[in-house]
Structures are given as C-alpha cells and as structure tokens.
Amino acid sequence: MTCEDVRDLLYLFVTNELDEEFEAVCNHLVGCAACRKAMAEHVKLAGSLSKAVIRTDLRYYSQNN
C-alpha cells in the first residue's frame, strides 16, 4: 500500500470505519513516519468534529425543547 493509498483511508481508519484495508494501513503506518504524522492530524480533526457535533446537538435540543 502506498502513502497515497493510506492517506486516502486515514479518516476512515481513525474513525474505525475500515474493514478490509485495516491491517494493510496498520502495516504501512508502522514503517512510515510521514503517514503517522498525517494520521495524527486526522485524529485532531476527528476530535474537533466530534466536539462540534456534540455542541451543536446540545444547543439545538436546548433551544427546541
């Protein structure tokens, strides 16, 4: 698996949505510091998006209930 392949799948990897490619991505990450760095950025993004969704849901429900 190439770096480009892995980077296309990183968000799915971080959000635990990969099935067939999971092991191949793991194997690639073991040996590729650049892709591990990119994965760290995806982890930050996933956390930020998760927090944004939670805040949005809470505001929506508190205003409409």
Secondary structure, DSSP 8 states (H G I E B T S, - for coil): --HHHHHHHHHHHHTT--STTHHHHHHHHHH-HHHHHHHHHHHHHHHHHHHHHHHHHHHHHHHH-
